[in-house]
Amino acid sequence: MRNLWALVALVHGLAAPVSPAAAQASAPADVEQLKAVVAKQAEMIRELQERLSKLEGASAAGKAQSSDEPPVPAVTLPMPASPSRSVGQGGSASALPDIAVFGNNLGRLLAAKGEPSRSQFRISELELALQQRVADGVLFRSTLAAGEEADFAMGLEEGYVTFTRLGVPGLGGTLGKRRLPFGKLNPIHPHAAPYAETPAALRYLADPDGLSGNGAALNWLLPIPSLYANLELGAVQVGASDAEVARPDLTGATLPLGLGATGTVPMGRLWLSKALNPSTELEMGSSALAGKADSGDSVRLVGADVTLKQALGAFSRWQLQGEALWHTRRDAGSRLSHTRSGAYLAALYAPDQYREFGLRYDDSRLPWPLEGGERLLSLIWSNRLTESSLWRLQLAHGDRTTDALLPSRRGLTELTLQFVWGAGSHSHPLQ
């Protein structure tokens, strides 16, 4: 019933007429409110249009400026040659040199009494090496070395430039001071050699610290099919070794170990290499130096070397290597010639990229007129940490009948520990 009465009241209210005065009063208010909303929307549209116009103008100005200005040229920085190319074989010059530091630590855990480094383990040599491509086909190498014997005073061990393009196919050259290309081991720095101790033949007949000279040389890759043949000829300034030994007579005079010549000496080396099969390579070489000693004696050093290498896998390999040296001194007074010889033979086996095992036999006399020699058999174990860092043990047993470099003793046993560390991008010449 209540719902019925409410419905009747609603119908009556809707049907009741509105007075003209009330309609006139409400109409103007609605119109004014609608006008205000429209005006506000128009203002917002105008602001958006202004912002859009500004953005379009800035974009057009930027495009016009970029089209009017000349293009900025691309700057190409000189970069080192690709690793796939041989060093010194071409490519653009490098803006920064390759720099590396190497330390060679040696200690004799077992040694004869009187050996200064007996039961000690200390740094023997420190090297600072630099190399840079100067121009297309021109590369310089420099090595500053500080040795224990000179109280680690830094000096120039090597500083030379190599040329690989001299106008004739296969013709190159070197200019400066370097370790001489005599045999297989002499050109290699001690920390890069596969032994903790240098073979006796090189220490006694060539030079205890390695043969080096300052001069110029030309090398020619001979055009022989299926055979690598390189001939190198030059003239270098050399000095006598710092290691001296008293003469066996009563004059009290001394003689230097090694080559013994001073001044400008001619040098030559012929290096042959032949691939026997895809995994085996045979190398043979001969070297020669000739000059005069301070006493006026004529001195000549001749060497022959052979290396047989075979790759067994990606990282495993074995190598058989030997060198023989003949040292001849012709006395200036008597005009008599005396020849002393020395040699070593080594076998090396690497089962992987980290370990290497070796066996080496040394047999060498001292140059005339010095007496004595050395005959040793060595076992070698190397554990490589990185490409330029390794641990090495060399156990030697045999006879030493001279006090030229180390105390003499028959039936001696020596154990040498070596730790080589290196860092940097410099690459040393290898075998």
Number of C-alpha atoms within 10 A of each C-alpha: 5 6 8 8 9 11 11 10 12 10 10 11 10 9 9 8 8 9 8 8 8 9 10 10 10 10 10 10 10 10 10 10 10 10 11 11 10 10 11 10 11 12 11 10 11 11 11 11 11 10 11 11 11 11 10 10 11 11 10 11 11 11 10 11 10 10 10 9 8 8 8 6 6 6 6 6 10 12 13 18 18 11 7 6 10 10 19 21 16 20 20 17 20 17 13 13 18 17 17 18 19 20 21 22 19 22 21 22 16 19 20 15 11 10 14 12 15 17 13 13 16 15 17 17 19 22 22 20 24 22 23 22 27 18 15 16 19 23 21 20 23 21 21 17 20 19 16 12 9 9 8 14 11 14 13 14 19 18 19 19 21 23 21 23 17 12 8 9 12 14 18 20 19 21 18 18 23 24 19 20 21 26 27 24 20 22 20 19 16 18 23 18 16 18 21 27 18 17 24 24 28 25 21 25 27 27 22 20 17 21 22 22 21 20 19 19 19 19 20 18 15 15 12 9 7 9 12 15 19 19 17 20 17 17 17 22 16 21 17 19 20 13 16 16 17 16 16 13 10 7 8 8 11 14 21 21 24 26 30 28 27 18 14 17 19 15 21 21 23 20 21 17 18 15 16 12 9 8 12 16 16 16 18 20 21 21 20 20 22 19 21 20 21 13 12 13 21 19 23 20 25 22 22 21 22 20 20 19 18 19 15 15 10 9 11 16 19 18 17 18 18 20 24 20 24 20 27 22 25 19 18 14 9 8 11 10 14 14 16 18 21 25 23 22 19 20 18 18 18 20 15 14 15 15 17 20 18 20 18 21 20 22 21 26 23 24 27 22 16 20 16 16 21 22 21 22 18 21 18 21 21 21 17 17 14 12 11 17 18 19 17 21 24 21 21 24 17 18 18 22 16 18 13 20 14 15 16 20 16 12 10 16 17 18 20 21 22 24 22 23 19 20 14 14 14 19 15 16 10 11 12
